[in-house]
């Protein structure tokens, strides 16, 4: 597939399947990770036989030795985030070596590139939410982009000069940021599924790929239901019109991509996807008689953001404020909210359902009625620019999603 690409190709990789999880476990228990280096060596040799005898052998052994060193340092200083990040970054470094070596076997001039070595900077220290595009553009080492560079995703140079990490799955964001920095014509995300599906396959429902998603539609779906792409992927390129193709690793490059993500050029108001998130809570505050409600709400939202709390819905009226969060973050949310206002009620729901592609509740309910889909257990929450959201209590979320799947099936057959 790579050799069939037209123009200049730059590859951004994540770690091989399961490697980051193993490194995370080792970081938490470094004294008990004695077999880790040996196991990782064997795993990567299975993907790229004889890499330990290739031109990349020294780099391969150096990364493995670095894992040993990081584990030793962590056994002495378990709180050292520098050693933790160095350890975790080894997964992407090994992956870049494997991919570059396999491309060289096929006659392509490929080489591994550490993202921090070529000037990819993140907007934070230790951890970060995004790539610092402006700083990266200034520091980028263009000389490293000869042949086919294979760049490590997920991490980069932090503000303090040490390695910093993005959130899990952040290699997609790295790829999009590098596409913006290099002014790429397009970004291809190679996955193990056929594009972005109307409903996440984890719910046991078969749906078709969505042919076209606007940037904001894709972000709304991905941040809610953790599907094919990371929720920060579109951020670096959404204002520049660089298209994203989501392709299956096993499909030929010569056919149209199952899903293309790009500018929201058509306001179709059509339902495209249904997202679902388990276990949410609605925190209600009675604000009747409170004069500075807007100011207090603003302060609460700032406090929640400092605690990395995601608010899935915020509704405010003259008499109350409603904030929807994950049940996993409920305790911290209650502490933050109650420090400024008295909580009047907390309601727990089994899931949040989001109909993406329209903000018109009438459109959603018309389709529900048209397909005779039972939705009496859906409680309307709100409408955003791109979605209509409901909360629900059900003992079987998969069964609910199967019923709701008839709505997107009806659209595709219309």
N, C-alpha and C positions, 0 to 999 in steps of 0.2 A: 504493500500500500504506500509506503514512504517513497519508494523509487518512482511511483506513478504520479506523485504530486508535482504540479507545475510551480515554477518559481522557487524562491528560497524557503526552506523548511527549518523551523526551530521546534524542538520537542521539549515539553515540560513533563516530568514524571512524578508520580507519587511512589510510596514504598510498595513492594510486593504484598499480596494479600496476607494479612495476619501478622506481618512483621512489626508494625507500630504497636499493636496490642502486646506482643511479646516484650518489646523494649520498655513499654510502660510498666508492665509487671516487674521487669527486672529493676527498673528505677525505684520501685517501691520496696523491693527486697533484694538489693544488690549482692548480699552475702550468699544468696541461694540461687545465683544465676550462673553457676560454674559451667554448665553445658551450653549456654546461650551462643557463644562465639562459634563453637563447633557446629551447632545446629544451623546457624545462619550461613556458615560457609557451605554446608551441604545443600541447603535450600537454594542458594543462588547458583551453585554449580549445576544443579538440576536444570535451571533455566538457561544457563550459559556454560555448557561444559568446557573445561579447560581454560576458563577465564583466569585461573591462577597460574597459567603458563603463557598467557597472552601478553601483549604490550601493556595491558592494564594491570598486570600482576602486582606490581609494587603498590599501586594505588589501592587495589583490592585488599591486600594484606595490611596496608596502613589503616584503612577504615576499620577492619576487624580488630587491629591492635588498639585503635582508638576506643572501641567499645569496651575492651578490657580495662583500659586506663580510666574511662569514665565510671565504670562499675567500682573500681578500686577507690577512686576519689569519693564516690557517693557512700561507700561503706564507712568512710571517715567523716564525711560532712554531708549527711542526707538532705540537708536543706539547700544545697548549692544548686540554684536554678541554672547556672552556667553549665554544670556537668550534666544535669538532667536534659537540657536542650541539646547539648552536644551528643549525648547518647541517642536521643530520639531522632535527631537529624541523620543518624547513620543509615536508617532505612531508605531514605531518598538517595543518599550517596551510593549505596550498594545498587539500588535500582538503576541509577543513571549509568553506572559502570556496566551492568548487565545489558542494558539496551544498546549502549554505544558499541559494546563488543560484538553483539549479534549483528548490528548493522555493518560493522567492519567485515565480518565474515562474508557478508553479501556484497562486498566491494564498494561500500559507501564510506566516504571520508567523515566519520563521526567521532566525537570526543565528548567526555563528560565535563560538565561545568557546574561548579558550586555557585548557587545563586548569590551568596554573600560575597563571593570572590569577584563577581563581575559588576557589583554595585547595586544589587536589588536590596532596597532598604524597606523596613517595615515601620509603621507608624506607632511604635511603642517599644517598651523594653520588656524582656522575658516573654510576654505574650502580646499580640497585637490583633486588631480586627481587620486590618487591611494593609496593602502595600502602599508605601509613600511614593506616589508616582513622581511628584515634582523632584524630590531628592534623588530618586533612582535615575531619572533622566539625566541629571547633572553628573552623577557618578558612574554611569554605565560605561563599561569597558568594551567598546565596539570591536576591538581587535580580537576578542574571544569568540566572535560570531562568524567564524569561517567554517567551511564544510557544513556538516549537520551537527550543531551543538545540542547536547542532551542536558537540559538544565534541571536542577533539583527544585521541585516545588515545595510548598508548605512553610518554608522558613526563609529568613534573610537576615541582614544586619539590623539589629535594633538600634534605638536611639543612643544607647550607652556603649555602642561599639561591639557588643557581644551578640551571639545568635539570639534571635527572637522567633517565636512560632506563631503561626496562625491557628485558628480553631481547626478541629479535626475535619478532614475533607477539604481543607483550604487550598489544595493544589489546583483546583479549578480556578480559584480566585487568582492564584499566582499566574496561571496561564493567561487569564484575561488581562491581567496587569501588564504582563510582558508583551502581549499582543498590542496593547495601547502604546507602550513605551517604544516599540519597534514600528508602530504605524502599520500593522499587518492588514492584509486584505480580508482575512477571515480567520476565525478560530474554530478548530475542529476538536470536539470532546469525544474521545473514543471510550465507549462504555460496553457493558456486557448485556445490554438490553437494546431494543429497537426504538431509540428516541425517548422522548418524554411522553409517557402514557397519560390518558385522561384520568385514571385512578391508579394510585400506587399499587404495584403487584402484591405488596405485603398483605393486602386485604383479601387476597384470594379471588380477585375479580379480573377477568380478561377484558381489556379494553384496547382500542387502537391508538397508535401514536398520534399526537397532535401535530398536524403539518406545519403550523406557524403559530408562534407565541410572541407577543410583544415583550420587550425587556421587563416591564413592570409586572406583567402577567406571570412571567417565568419566576420572577423573584417572589411574588406573592405565594405561588404554589410551592416553591422550594423551601421557603422559610417555615411554612406550616407543616409540610408532610415529609420532609427529608427525603425527597425522591432522587432522581438521577443526578442533578447538579447541586452544588453547594449554593446556599442562599445569597452569598456575597459575590457570586461569579459575575453577574452582569454589571456590577457597580462601576468598574473601571472603564467600560466601553459603551455604556448606555447613551452617553451624550455625544458619541463619535460615530455611531452607525456601523460599527464593525459587526458583521453577522456571525452568529454562532451556529455551527452545524453539530447536532448530536447524532453520532453514528455508532452502530454495532461493530465491535472489533472483528466480527466474523463476516461482515458484509463487504462487498466490493466497493471501491472508491468511485467507480464509474456511474453509479446510480444516484438518484436524488437522495439526500439525507432524509431520514424518517421525520425529523423535527428540525426546523430552522427557527432560531430566536433572533429577533431584530427590532427595529423601531416599531412603535405602535401606530402604523400609518393608516390603519383602517379601524374606525370606531364602529365595529359591527354589532356590539351589544349582544354577542352570542355566547352562550355557555360553552366553555371549552374543557373544563376540568373540575373535579371535585376533590378537595383536600380534606384531610381529617387528622386531628391531633387528639391523642388520648388524654384523659385525666386533667381537666381544667377546673378552675375555681373562679367564681365571681364575687368580688369583695364590694359591698355596698356601704356607702357613707351617707348618712342623713345630713344635708347641709341647709335645711330650712332655717332661715333667720341668720345665716352667716353671711356677712357682707363681703368679705374678701375671699370668696370661694375660688375665683379664677387664680389668684395669686397662690393660694394654698395648694391647689391642684398642680400648678406649675412646679412648686417646690417639691411636692411628692414625686412627680415624674422625674425630676432631676435626681432625687435621692434613690429612686428605683433604678435609674440608669447607672448610677455609681455602683450599685450592687449587682449590675449585670442582669437585672430582671427584665424579661421581655413582656411587654404589655400587649396582649393579643387584641384587646379592645378597650377603649376608654370612652365612656359616655358621660356627659355632664348636662344636668338640667338645673333649674332654679332650686329644686328640692333635694337632689341627690347626685352622687358620683358613683359610677360603676366601673370597676377595673377588673379585667379578665386576665388571669395568669395561669401558668402551669401549677398543678397541685404540688409538684416538687419544690416550687419556689414560694409556696403559700406562707410558710412561717416567717420568712424574711419579709415578704410583702406586708403581712399583718403588722410586724414590728415597725416597718417604715411608715405605713399609713397611720397607725395608731399614735405615733409620736407627734402627729400634727392634727389629726381629726379622730373622732370616735367612730369606730366601725359599728354599723347597725346590723349587718347581716353578712353571712358567708354561705354561698351555695356551691355545692360540689356537683360536677357533671362528668359523665363518662367520656364525653368527647365534644370537640368543636368541629363543626362542619362548615366548609367554605366553598361556595359555588363560584368559580372563577371565570371571568370573561364578561360579566355583566354586573351592574350595580342596581338593577331594577328587580325588586322583589316580585313584581307582577310577572316578569319573564320566567323566573324560577318556578313560581307556583303554577303558572300555566303549563309548563312542561311536566311538573309533578302530576298535575291533574290529567294531562293528556296521556300519560303513560300509566295512569291508575296506580301511581306509586304512593303507598301509605306513608304519610309523614306526620301523623298526629303527635309523635314523640319529639318532633323538632320544635324548638322554641326560638323564635326570631330574636337575633341579638342586635345586628346593625348592618348597614351597607357601607362599604368603602368605595373608593373610586373604581375598583376593578372586581369587587366581589360582594356577595350577599352571604352573611354569616349567621349560623344558627348554633345553639347548644342543644345537647340531647343527653338523656339518660336511658341507657339500654344495657342489657346484660350481654348482648352479642353484637359488637360493633361490625364484625365481618358481615353478618346477616343484613344489618342496616345498609352498609356500603353496597352490598349486592343488589338490594332493592333500588338504591339511588343510582346505581350504574345504568339502569334503564333510561335515565334522563339523558346522559351523554350518548348512549347508543341511539336514542331517538333522534338526536341532533345529527349524528353522522349519517343516518339513513334518509334524512329529510331531503 
